[in-house]
Amino acid sequence: MTKVLVHIGYPKTATTWLQENFFPHIQNFRFVSWREANELILNVDSFSYNPDIVKSKLLSGDEGNILISSEFFSTAINFGYHFGYYSMGVALKLAATFPDANIVIFIRRQQSLIPSAYQQYLKNGGTYSFRRWLSSGEVFSFEHLQYDRLIDYYVSLFGMERVSIYLYESFSDDNKRFLIRFCDEHGFEVDWTKVSFLHINKGLRIFCLPLLKAINHFYKKPVGRKRYVCHIPGMTTVGRGIIKYLNPLPVFGRYLREDDFLRSKDLEYIKKFYSSSNRNLTNYFKRHELEKYGYYL
């Protein structure tokens, strides 16, 4: 019987690394990229969505097991949360299409994910200050990172035994040991000779951030919400060049840290907002493990 595993993110939990450096090298599963997954599932009108068509396309022939990965299934972090409509709608589509699928969810402590998400917003062309990005609700939404709600919803649809939740911090601590356990749990056969452990999507250096933000004001790009002075053709290439060629250079300062963005009052608000939600995660993790990695409880 064909096995189906669906990895839904969250964003900023090593999803790019998994999709580019790991999932394609699992030999006993056919990898379905986020582009194909979004085209077939996410970006299809909910009222005309046909699970049988999607199954026929993804399970055609005798290609064996499939692994689908798209962090957009839990909603892109800088797209605006849209009151959970996207994440709930995708969950219903997946349940209708692959009711026996195994669901994989990675989460990350909120006070770490939030600064990382803002830096991604800038890399994608954003111009808002961190304070406006954080508080406006137009791009980032605090509700998006109440993990227990989406996890519980998937459990209600697929059953506890078919939903696996992992801590990004556990992966980050020792990725090789984590992946060995991960493969054992899901029966993955991996060609380890092809797996690169080089870090992807590093954060911004301290002096590249204002430079990139300034450049972003001179082109129009659909990146949630932004401001721009005027659109100058070619400026997107300049922005990408800053990230690719300048950001790796130590002369542009150290990489930005959490405390470069989050003030004490921000941390107090994050703790107040997420503590109750995070305590519900003890249904899936031991409390001391969450405390070890700094999840507010």
Stockholm file with secondary structure:
# STOCKHOLM 1.0

chainA/1-297         MTKVLVHIGYPKTATTWLQENFFPHIQNFRFVSWREANELILNVDSFSYNPDIVKSKLLSGDEGNILISSEFFSTAINFGYHFGYYSMGVALKLAATFPDANIVIFIRRQQSLIPSAYQQYLKNGGTYSFRRWLSSGEVFSFEHLQYDRLIDYYVSLFGMERVSIYLYESFSDDNKRFLIRFCDEHGFEVDWTKVSFLHINKGLRIFCLPLLKAINHFYKKPVGRKRYVCHIPGMTTVGRGIIKYLNPLPVFGRYLREDDFLRSKDLEYIKKFYSSSNRNLTNYFKRHELEKYGYYL
#=GR chainA/1-297 SS CCCEEEECCCTTSSHHHIIIIIGGGBTTEEEECHHHHIIIIITSCTTTCCHHHHHHHHSCSSCCEEEEECGGGGCCTTSCCGGGHHHHHHHHHHHHHCTTCEEEEEECCHHHHHHHHHHHHHHTTCCCCHHHHHHHSSSCCGGGGCHHHHHHHHHHHHCGGGEEEEEHHHHHHCHHHHHHHHHHHHTCCBCGGGCCCCCCSCCCBTTHHHHHHHHHTTSCCCSSSCCCSCCCTTHHHHHHHIIIIITTCGGGCSBCCGGGTCCHHHHHHHHHHHHHHHHGGGGTSCHHHHHHTTCCC
#=GC SS_cons         CCCEEEECCCTTSSHHHIIIIIGGGBTTEEEECHHHHIIIIITSCTTTCCHHHHHHHHSCSSCCEEEEECGGGGCCTTSCCGGGHHHHHHHHHHHHHCTTCEEEEEECCHHHHHHHHHHHHHHTTCCCCHHHHHHHSSSCCGGGGCHHHHHHHHHHHHCGGGEEEEEHHHHHHCHHHHHHHHHHHHTCCBCGGGCCCCCCSCCCBTTHHHHHHHHHTTSCCCSSSCCCSCCCTTHHHHHHHIIIIITTCGGGCSBCCGGGTCCHHHHHHHHHHHHHHHHGGGGTSCHHHHHHTTCCC
//
